[in-house]
Structure formats: structure tokens, C-alpha cells
Amino acid sequence: MDKRLEDANCLTETECLLIDPRTDRETLLDNAEMRLDAIKDLMFTLSTMNGQDRDLTSVDLSNLAMVSRLLIGDASDLLVAARGYQTPVTARRQNAGGGHV
């Protein structure tokens, strides 16, 4: 059965990362890794800042938290989609039915 873009996953409650159901598992994992690397780098930058020469306001921290939440949410959705990914062979085996061994 062909997957259609209209059947794409939207796993979050408020924001929606549109995941194309035609995407292969490796691409999903690569994109999840890219988002996790971005949040890791963002958190490293934040942890190395000090108040003496780089002042962060509450607005800055709020914006960083929002970006972090979105990136982690996207990465999580991508990992869930990759975990549920089925190759055409796997899908045929699961739909075969009756499989007494």
C-alpha cells in the first residue's frame, strides 16, 4: 500500500512536525540526530556563559527554553516515527496472517 503525505504523523499536542510517511528510516534518524546535536550545542553555549561579560535576561532564557523544547519535541517525534518504520518486506510479513510455524 502506498503511503500518502496526508497520512503523515503529527505526534505533538500543540506544535506539529510534519513527518512524510514516504521518508526512509535513515533520514528520520539523521534528522533526529541533527536536532539533538543542535540542542546539545545550545546547552553547552548556555552553560559556558557567565554573568560578568555576557548578561542573559529572563527573556533570553525563556527564548532558549522554547527553542530547546521544540528541538527536543521534534527529535522525539522523529525517533518515534523511525522506531515505527517498517520496510516493505516487514510489512508484508506482518500482514500475511495465520503464520503457524
C-alpha distances in whole Angstrom, upper triangle without the diagonal:
4,6,9,13,14,12,14,17,20,22,26,28,30,28,25,23,20,18,15,12,11,15,15,17,21,21,20,23,25,25,26,29,30,30,32,35,35,36,38,40,41,42,44,46,47,48,50,52,55,57,60,59,55,55,52,52,50,48,47,46,44,42,42,41,38,37,37,35,32,32,31,29,27,27,26,23,22,23,21,18,18,19,16,14,12,12,9,12,13,10,10,14,13,11,14,16,20,21,24,26
4,6,10,11,10,12,15,19,21,24,27,28,26,23,21,18,15,12,9,8,12,13,16,19,18,18,22,23,23,24,27,28,28,30,32,33,34,36,38,39,40,42,44,44,46,48,50,53,55,58,56,53,53,50,50,48,46,45,44,42,40,40,39,36,34,35,33,30,29,30,27,25,25,25,22,20,22,20,17,18,19,16,14,13,12,10,14,15,12,13,16,16,15,17,20,24,24,28,29
4,7,8,7,8,11,15,17,21,23,24,23,19,17,14,12,9,6,6,10,12,14,17,16,16,19,21,20,21,24,25,25,27,29,30,31,33,35,35,37,39,40,41,43,45,46,50,51,54,53,49,49,46,46,45,42,41,41,39,36,36,35,32,31,31,29,26,26,26,24,21,22,22,18,17,19,17,14,15,17,14,12,12,12,11,15,15,12,14,17,17,16,19,21,25,25,29,30
4,5,5,7,11,14,17,20,22,23,21,17,16,12,11,8,7,7,11,14,16,19,17,17,20,21,20,22,25,25,25,27,30,30,31,33,35,35,37,39,40,40,43,45,46,49,50,53,52,48,48,45,45,43,41,40,39,37,35,35,34,31,30,30,28,25,25,26,23,21,22,22,18,17,20,18,15,17,19,16,14,15,16,15,19,19,16,18,21,20,19,22,24,28,29,32,34
4,5,5,9,12,15,17,19,20,18,14,13,9,8,6,6,7,10,13,16,18,16,15,19,20,18,19,23,23,22,25,27,27,28,31,32,32,34,36,37,37,40,42,43,46,47,50,48,45,45,41,41,40,37,36,36,34,31,31,31,28,26,27,25,22,22,23,21,18,20,20,16,16,18,17,14,16,19,16,15,16,17,17,21,21,18,21,24,23,22,25,27,31,31,35,36
4,6,9,11,14,17,18,18,17,14,13,10,10,9,9,11,13,17,19,21,19,18,21,23,20,21,25,25,24,27,29,29,29,32,34,33,35,38,38,39,41,43,44,47,48,51,49,46,45,42,42,40,37,37,36,34,32,32,31,28,27,28,26,23,23,24,21,19,21,21,17,17,20,18,15,18,20,17,17,18,20,19,23,22,20,22,25,23,22,26,27,31,32,35,37
4,7,9,12,15,17,18,17,13,13,10,9,8,7,10,12,15,16,19,18,16,19,21,19,20,24,24,23,25,28,28,28,31,33,33,34,37,38,38,40,43,43,46,48,51,50,46,46,42,42,40,37,37,36,34,32,32,31,28,27,27,25,22,23,23,20,18,19,19,15,15,17,15,12,15,17,14,14,15,17,17,20,19,16,19,22,20,19,23,24,28,28,32,34
4,7,10,13,15,16,14,10,9,6,5,5,5,9,10,13,14,17,15,13,16,18,16,16,20,20,19,22,24,24,25,27,29,29,30,33,34,34,36,39,40,43,44,47,46,42,42,39,38,36,34,34,33,30,29,28,27,24,23,24,21,19,19,19,16,14,16,15,12,12,14,13,10,13,15,13,12,14,16,17,21,19,17,20,23,21,21,24,26,29,30,33,35
4,6,9,12,13,12,9,8,6,5,7,7,11,11,14,14,17,15,12,15,17,15,15,18,19,18,20,23,22,22,25,27,27,28,31,32,32,34,37,37,40,42,45,44,40,40,36,36,34,32,31,30,28,26,26,24,22,21,21,19,16,17,16,13,12,13,12,8,9,12,10,8,11,13,11,12,14,17,18,21,20,18,21,23,21,21,25,26,29,30,33,34
4,6,8,10,8,5,6,6,7,10,11,14,14,17,17,19,17,14,17,18,16,15,19,19,17,19,22,21,21,24,26,25,26,29,30,30,32,35,35,38,39,43,42,38,37,34,33,31,29,29,27,25,23,23,22,19,19,19,16,14,15,15,11,10,13,12,8,10,13,11,10,13,15,14,15,18,21,22,25,23,21,25,26,24,24,28,29,32,33,36,37
4,7,9,9,7,8,9,9,13,13,17,16,18,17,19,18,14,16,18,16,14,18,19,16,17,21,21,20,22,25,24,25,28,29,28,30,33,34,37,38,41,41,37,36,33,32,30,28,28,26,24,23,22,20,18,18,17,14,13,14,13,9,9,11,9,6,9,11,9,9,13,13,12,15,18,21,23,25,23,22,25,26,24,24,28,29,32,32,35,36
4,6,6,6,8,10,12,15,16,20,19,21,20,21,20,16,18,20,17,15,18,19,16,17,20,20,18,21,23,22,23,26,27,26,28,31,31,34,35,38,38,34,33,29,29,26,25,24,23,20,19,19,17,15,15,15,11,10,12,11,7,9,11,9,7,11,13,11,12,15,16,16,18,21,24,27,29,27,25,29,30,27,28,32,32,35,36,38,40
4,6,8,10,13,15,18,19,22,22,24,23,25,23,20,22,23,20,19,22,22,19,20,24,22,21,24,26,24,24,28,29,28,29,33,33,35,36,39,39,35,34,30,29,26,24,25,23,20,20,20,18,15,16,16,13,12,15,14,10,12,15,13,11,15,16,15,16,19,20,19,21,24,28,29,32,30,28,31,32,29,30,34,34,37,38,40,42
4,7,10,12,15,18,20,23,23,25,25,26,24,21,23,24,20,19,22,22,19,20,23,22,20,23,25,23,24,27,28,26,28,32,31,34,34,37,37,33,31,28,26,24,22,22,21,18,17,18,16,13,14,15,12,11,14,14,11,12,15,14,13,16,18,17,18,21,22,22,23,27,30,32,34,32,30,34,35,32,33,37,37,40,41,44,45
4,7,10,13,16,18,21,20,23,22,24,21,18,20,21,17,16,19,19,16,18,21,19,18,21,23,21,22,25,26,24,27,30,30,32,33,36,35,31,30,27,26,23,21,21,20,17,16,17,15,12,12,13,11,8,11,12,9,9,13,13,11,14,16,16,16,19,21,20,22,25,28,30,33,31,29,33,34,32,33,36,37,40,41,44,45
4,6,9,12,14,17,17,19,19,21,18,15,18,19,15,15,18,18,15,17,20,19,18,22,23,22,23,26,27,26,29,31,32,34,35,38,37,34,33,29,29,26,24,24,23,20,19,19,18,15,14,15,13,10,12,13,9,8,12,12,9,11,15,14,13,16,18,18,19,22,25,26,29,28,26,30,31,29,30,33,34,38,38,41,42
4,6,10,12,15,14,16,16,17,15,12,14,15,12,12,15,14,12,15,18,16,16,20,21,20,22,25,25,25,28,30,31,34,35,38,37,33,33,29,29,27,25,24,23,21,19,19,18,15,14,15,13,9,10,11,9,6,10,10,8,9,12,12,11,14,16,16,17,20,22,24,27,26,24,28,30,28,28,32,33,37,37,40,41
4,6,9,12,11,14,15,17,14,12,15,16,12,13,17,16,15,18,20,19,20,23,24,23,25,28,29,29,31,33,34,37,38,41,40,36,36,33,33,31,28,28,27,25,23,23,22,19,17,18,17,13,14,15,12,9,12,13,9,10,13,13,11,13,16,15,15,18,20,22,25,24,22,26,28,26,26,30,31,35,35,38,39
4,6,9,8,11,11,13,11,8,12,13,11,11,15,15,14,17,19,19,20,22,24,24,26,28,29,30,32,34,35,38,40,43,41,38,38,34,35,33,31,30,29,27,25,24,23,21,19,19,18,15,14,15,13,10,11,12,8,7,11,11,8,10,13,12,12,15,16,18,21,20,19,22,24,23,23,27,29,32,32,35,36
4,5,6,9,11,13,11,9,13,14,12,14,17,17,17,20,22,22,23,25,27,27,29,31,32,33,35,37,38,41,43,46,44,41,41,38,38,36,34,33,32,30,28,28,27,24,22,23,22,18,18,19,16,13,15,15,12,10,13,13,10,11,14,13,12,14,15,16,20,19,18,21,23,22,22,26,28,31,31,35,35
4,5,8,10,13,11,10,14,15,14,15,18,19,19,21,24,24,25,27,29,29,31,33,34,35,37,39,40,44,45,48,47,43,44,40,41,39,37,36,35,33,31,30,29,27,25,25,24,21,20,20,18,15,16,16,13,11,13,12,9,10,13,11,9,10,12,13,16,16,14,17,19,18,18,22,24,27,27,31,32
4,6,9,12,10,10,14,15,15,16,19,19,20,22,24,25,26,28,30,31,32,34,35,37,38,40,42,45,47,50,48,45,45,42,43,41,39,38,37,35,33,32,32,29,27,27,26,23,22,23,21,18,18,18,15,13,15,15,11,12,14,13,10,11,11,11,15,15,14,17,19,19,19,22,24,28,28,31,32
4,7,8,7,7,10,11,11,13,15,16,17,19,21,21,23,25,26,27,29,31,32,33,35,37,38,42,44,47,45,42,42,39,40,39,37,35,34,33,31,30,29,27,25,25,24,21,19,20,19,15,15,16,14,11,13,13,10,9,13,12,9,11,11,13,16,16,15,18,20,20,21,24,26,30,29,32,33
4,6,6,7,9,10,11,13,15,16,17,19,20,22,23,25,26,28,29,31,32,34,35,37,39,42,45,47,45,42,43,40,41,40,38,37,36,35,32,31,30,29,26,26,25,22,20,21,20,17,16,16,15,11,12,13,10,8,11,11,8,9,9,11,14,14,14,17,19,19,20,22,25,28,27,30,30
4,5,5,6,9,10,11,12,14,16,17,18,20,21,22,24,26,27,29,30,32,33,35,37,40,43,45,44,41,42,39,40,39,37,35,34,33,31,29,29,27,25,24,23,21,19,18,18,15,13,14,13,9,9,11,8,5,8,9,6,8,9,12,14,13,14,17,18,18,20,22,25,28,26,29,29
4,5,5,6,9,10,10,12,14,15,16,18,20,21,22,24,26,27,28,30,31,33,35,38,41,44,42,39,40,38,39,38,37,34,33,33,31,28,28,27,24,23,23,21,19,18,19,16,14,15,14,11,11,13,11,8,11,12,10,12,12,15,17,16,17,20,21,21,23,26,28,31,29,32,32
4,5,5,6,9,10,10,12,14,15,17,19,20,21,23,24,26,27,29,30,32,33,37,40,42,40,37,38,36,37,36,34,32,31,31,28,26,26,25,22,21,22,19,16,17,17,14,12,14,13,9,11,13,11,9,12,14,11,14,14,16,19,18,19,22,23,23,25,28,30,33,32,35,35
4,6,5,6,9,10,11,12,14,16,17,18,20,21,23,24,26,27,29,31,32,36,38,41,39,36,37,34,35,34,32,30,29,28,26,24,24,22,20,19,19,16,14,14,14,11,9,11,9,6,7,9,7,6,9,11,9,12,14,17,19,18,18,22,23,22,24,27,29,32,31,34,34
4,5,5,6,9,10,10,12,14,15,16,18,20,21,22,24,26,27,29,31,34,37,39,38,35,36,33,34,33,32,30,29,28,26,24,23,23,20,18,19,17,14,13,14,11,9,10,10,7,6,10,9,6,9,12,11,14,15,18,20,19,20,23,24,23,25,28,30,33,31,34,34
4,6,5,6,9,10,10,12,14,15,16,18,20,21,23,24,26,27,29,33,35,38,36,33,34,32,33,33,31,29,28,28,25,23,23,22,19,18,19,17,14,14,15,12,10,12,13,9,10,13,12,10,13,15,14,17,17,21,22,22,23,26,27,26,28,31,33,36,35,37,37
4,5,5,6,9,10,11,13,14,15,17,19,20,21,23,24,26,28,31,33,36,34,31,32,29,31,30,28,26,25,25,22,20,20,19,16,15,16,14,11,12,12,9,7,11,10,7,9,12,11,10,13,15,14,18,19,22,24,23,23,27,28,27,29,32,34,37,36,39,39
4,5,5,6,9,10,11,12,14,15,17,18,20,21,23,25,26,30,32,35,33,30,31,28,30,28,27,25,24,23,21,19,18,18,15,13,14,12,9,9,10,7,4,7,8,6,6,10,10,9,12,14,14,18,19,22,24,23,23,27,28,27,29,32,33,36,35,38,37
4,5,5,6,9,10,10,12,14,15,16,18,20,21,22,25,28,31,33,32,29,30,28,29,29,28,25,24,24,22,19,19,19,16,14,15,14,10,10,12,10,7,10,12,9,9,13,13,12,14,17,16,20,21,24,26,25,26,29,29,29,31,34,35,38,37,39,39
4,6,5,6,9,10,11,12,14,15,17,18,20,21,23,27,29,32,30,27,28,26,27,27,26,23,22,22,20,17,18,17,14,13,15,13,9,11,13,10,8,12,13,11,12,15,15,14,17,19,19,22,23,26,28,27,28,31,32,31,33,36,38,41,40,42,42
4,5,5,6,9,10,11,12,14,15,17,18,20,22,25,27,30,28,25,26,23,25,24,22,20,19,19,17,14,14,14,11,9,11,9,6,7,9,7,6,9,11,10,11,14,15,14,17,19,19,23,24,27,30,28,28,32,33,32,34,37,38,41,40,43,43
4,5,5,6,9,10,11,12,14,15,16,18,20,24,26,29,28,25,26,23,25,24,23,20,19,19,17,14,14,15,12,9,11,11,7,7,10,9,6,9,12,11,11,14,15,15,16,19,20,23,25,28,30,28,29,33,33,32,34,37,38,41,40,42,42
4,6,5,6,9,10,10,12,14,15,17,19,22,25,27,26,23,24,22,24,24,23,20,19,20,18,15,16,16,13,11,14,13,10,10,13,12,10,13,15,14,14,17,19,17,19,22,22,26,27,30,32,31,32,35,35,35,37,40,41,44,42,45,44
4,5,5,6,9,10,11,12,14,16,17,21,23,25,24,21,22,20,21,21,20,17,16,17,15,12,13,13,10,9,12,11,8,10,13,12,10,14,16,15,16,19,20,19,21,24,24,27,29,32,34,33,33,37,38,36,39,42,43,46,45,47,47
4,5,5,6,8,10,10,12,14,16,19,21,24,23,20,20,18,19,19,18,15,14,15,13,10,10,11,8,6,9,10,7,7,11,11,10,12,15,15,15,18,20,20,21,24,24,28,30,33,35,33,34,38,38,37,39,42,43,46,45,47,47
4,5,5,6,9,10,10,12,15,18,21,23,22,20,21,19,21,21,20,17,16,17,16,12,13,14,12,9,12,13,10,10,14,14,12,14,17,17,17,20,21,21,22,25,26,29,31,34,36,34,35,39,39,38,40,43,44,47,45,48,47
4,5,5,6,9,10,11,13,16,19,21,20,17,19,17,20,20,20,16,15,17,15,12,13,15,12,11,14,15,12,13,16,16,14,17,20,19,19,23,24,23,25,28,28,32,33,36,38,37,38,41,41,40,43,46,47,50,48,51,50
4,5,5,6,9,10,11,15,17,19,18,15,16,14,16,16,16,12,12,13,12,8,10,12,9,8,12,13,10,12,15,15,15,17,20,20,20,23,24,24,26,29,29,33,35,38,40,38,39,42,43,41,44,47,48,51,50,52,52
4,5,5,6,9,10,13,16,19,18,15,16,14,16,16,16,13,11,13,13,9,10,12,11,8,12,14,12,12,15,16,15,17,20,20,21,23,25,25,26,29,30,34,35,39,41,39,39,43,43,42,44,47,48,51,49,52,51
4,5,5,6,9,12,15,18,17,15,16,15,18,18,19,15,14,16,16,12,13,16,14,12,16,17,15,15,19,19,18,20,23,23,23,26,27,27,28,31,32,35,37,40,42,40,41,45,45,44,46,49,50,53,51,53,53
4,5,5,6,10,13,15,14,11,13,12,15,16,17,13,12,15,14,11,13,16,14,13,16,18,16,17,20,21,20,22,25,24,25,28,29,29,30,33,34,37,39,42,44,42,43,47,47,46,48,51,53,55,54,56,56
4,6,5,9,11,14,13,10,11,9,12,13,14,10,9,12,12,9,11,14,13,11,15,17,15,16,19,20,20,22,25,25,25,28,30,30,31,34,35,38,40,44,45,43,44,48,48,47,49,52,53,56,54,57,56
4,6,8,11,14,14,12,13,12,15,15,17,14,12,15,15,12,13,16,16,14,17,19,18,18,21,22,21,23,26,26,26,29,31,31,32,35,36,39,41,45,46,44,45,49,49,47,50,53,54,56,55,57,56
4,7,10,12,11,10,12,12,16,17,18,15,14,17,17,14,16,19,18,16,20,22,20,21,24,25,24,26,29,29,29,32,34,33,34,37,38,42,43,47,48,46,47,51,51,50,52,55,56,59,57,59,59
4,7,9,8,6,8,9,12,14,16,12,12,16,16,13,15,18,17,17,20,22,21,22,25,26,25,27,30,30,31,33,35,35,36,39,40,44,45,49,50,49,49,53,53,52,54,57,58,61,60,62,61
4,6,6,6,7,9,12,14,16,14,13,17,18,15,17,21,20,20,23,25,24,25,28,29,29,30,33,34,34,36,38,38,39,42,43,47,49,52,54,52,53,56,56,55,57,60,61,64,63,65,64
4,6,6,5,7,10,13,15,13,13,16,17,16,18,21,21,21,24,26,26,26,29,31,30,32,35,36,36,38,40,41,42,44,45,49,51,54,56,54,55,59,59,57,59,63,63,66,65,67,67
4,6,7,10,13,16,18,16,16,20,20,19,21,24,24,24,27,29,29,29,32,34,34,35,38,39,39,41,43,43,45,47,48,52,54,57,59,57,58,62,62,60,63,66,67,69,68,70,70
4,6,10,13,16,17,15,16,20,20,18,21,24,23,23,27,28,27,29,32,33,32,35,37,37,38,41,42,42,44,47,47,51,53,56,58,56,57,60,61,59,62,65,66,69,67,70,69
4,6,10,13,14,11,13,16,16,15,18,20,19,20,23,24,24,25,28,29,29,31,34,34,35,37,39,39,41,43,44,48,49,53,55,53,54,57,58,56,58,62,63,65,64,67,66
4,6,10,11,9,11,14,14,14,16,19,19,19,22,24,24,25,28,29,29,31,33,34,35,37,39,40,41,43,44,48,50,53,55,54,54,58,58,56,58,62,63,65,64,67,67
4,7,8,6,7,10,11,10,13,15,15,16,19,20,21,22,24,26,26,28,30,31,32,34,36,37,38,40,41,45,47,50,53,51,51,55,55,53,55,59,59,62,61,64,64
4,5,5,6,9,10,11,12,14,16,17,18,20,21,23,24,26,27,29,30,32,33,35,36,37,39,41,42,46,48,51,53,51,51,55,56,54,56,59,60,62,62,64,65
4,5,5,6,9,10,10,12,14,15,16,18,20,21,22,24,26,27,28,30,31,33,35,36,37,39,40,44,47,50,52,50,49,53,54,52,53,57,57,60,60,62,62
4,5,5,6,9,10,11,12,14,15,17,18,20,21,23,24,26,27,29,30,32,33,35,36,38,39,43,45,48,50,48,48,52,53,50,52,55,56,59,59,61,62
4,5,5,6,9,10,11,12,14,16,17,18,20,21,23,24,26,27,29,30,32,33,34,36,37,41,43,46,49,47,47,50,51,49,51,54,55,58,58,60,60
4,5,5,6,9,10,10,12,14,15,16,18,20,21,22,24,26,27,28,30,31,32,35,36,40,42,45,47,45,45,49,49,47,49,53,53,56,55,58,58
4,5,5,6,9,10,11,12,14,15,16,18,20,21,23,24,26,27,29,30,31,33,35,38,41,44,46,44,44,47,48,46,47,51,52,54,54,56,57
4,5,5,6,9,10,11,12,14,15,17,18,20,21,23,24,26,27,29,30,32,33,37,39,42,44,42,42,46,47,45,46,50,51,54,53,56,56
4,5,5,6,9,10,11,12,14,15,16,18,20,21,22,24,26,27,28,30,31,35,37,40,43,41,41,44,45,43,45,48,49,52,52,54,54
4,6,5,6,9,10,10,12,14,15,16,18,20,21,22,24,26,27,29,30,34,36,39,42,39,39,43,43,41,43,47,47,50,49,52,52
4,5,5,6,9,10,11,12,14,15,17,18,20,21,23,24,26,27,29,32,35,38,40,38,37,41,42,40,41,45,46,49,48,51,51
4,5,5,6,9,10,11,12,14,15,17,18,20,21,22,24,26,27,31,33,36,38,36,36,40,41,39,40,44,45,48,47,50,50
4,5,5,6,8,10,11,12,14,15,16,18,20,21,22,24,26,29,32,35,37,35,35,39,39,37,39,43,43,46,46,48,48
4,6,5,6,9,10,10,12,14,15,16,18,20,21,23,24,28,31,33,36,33,33,37,38,35,37,41,41,44,44,46,46
4,6,5,6,9,10,11,12,14,15,16,18,20,21,22,26,29,31,34,32,31,35,36,34,35,39,40,43,42,45,46
4,5,5,6,9,10,11,12,14,15,16,18,20,21,25,27,30,32,30,30,34,35,33,35,38,39,42,41,44,44
4,5,5,6,9,10,10,12,14,15,16,18,20,24,26,29,31,29,29,33,33,31,33,37,37,40,39,42,42
4,5,5,6,9,10,11,12,14,15,17,18,22,25,28,30,28,27,31,32,29,31,35,35,38,38,40,41
4,5,5,6,9,10,11,12,14,15,16,20,23,25,28,26,25,29,30,28,30,33,34,37,37,40,40
4,5,5,6,9,10,10,12,14,15,19,21,24,26,24,24,28,29,27,29,32,34,37,36,38,38
4,5,5,6,9,10,10,12,14,18,21,24,26,23,23,27,27,25,27,31,31,34,33,36,36
4,5,5,6,9,10,11,12,16,19,22,24,22,21,25,26,23,25,29,29,33,32,35,35
4,5,5,6,9,10,10,14,16,19,22,20,20,23,24,23,24,28,29,32,31,34,35
4,5,5,6,9,10,13,16,19,21,19,19,23,23,21,24,27,28,31,30,32,32
4,5,5,6,9,12,15,18,20,17,17,21,21,19,21,24,25,28,27,30,30
4,5,5,6,10,13,15,18,15,15,19,20,18,19,23,24,27,26,30,30
4,5,5,9,11,14,16,14,14,18,19,17,20,23,24,27,26,29,29
4,6,8,11,15,16,13,14,17,17,16,18,21,22,25,24,26,26
4,6,10,13,14,11,11,15,15,13,15,18,19,22,21,24,25
4,7,10,12,9,9,13,14,13,15,18,19,23,22,25,25
4,6,8,6,6,9,10,10,12,14,16,20,18,22,22
4,5,5,6,9,10,11,12,14,17,20,19,22,22
4,6,5,6,9,10,11,12,15,19,18,21,21
4,5,5,6,9,10,11,14,17,15,18,18
4,5,5,6,9,10,13,15,14,17,17
4,5,5,6,9,11,15,14,17,18
4,5,5,6,9,13,12,16,16
4,5,5,8,11,9,12,13
4,6,7,10,9,13,14
4,6,9,10,14,15
4,7,7,11,13
4,5,9,12
4,6,9
4,6
4
